[in-house]
Amino acid sequence: MTFIYILTNKPYGTLYIGLTTNLVKRIDDHKNKVVKGFTAKYNLTNLVYYEIHEDIEKAAQRERLMKKWKRDWKIELIEKANPQWYDLYEDLTKKVMN
């Protein structure tokens, strides 16, 4: 499985879209600032949206498309799935543990 995810530092804050095959590990890396760069610089540690895809090629294509979207479209996508902008990481780790 492949995941497309969106991180932020606060509701309506800076957004980052990424792609991974191990969402829990990748978000943990972001939270612990393992990789220096954009997400570490802007403290983007809150997972506010993710999608699950079976096909990595199609997921990569959608990620590239989403990165080109207008900011308003990204916010709309987040708010449809997570209107309170909760950090979904804890719930995600609970799902993986069970």
Helices and strands as residue ranges (DSSP letters): E 2-8, E 15-20, H 23-31, H 38-41, E 46-53, H 56-68, H 71-81, H 89-97
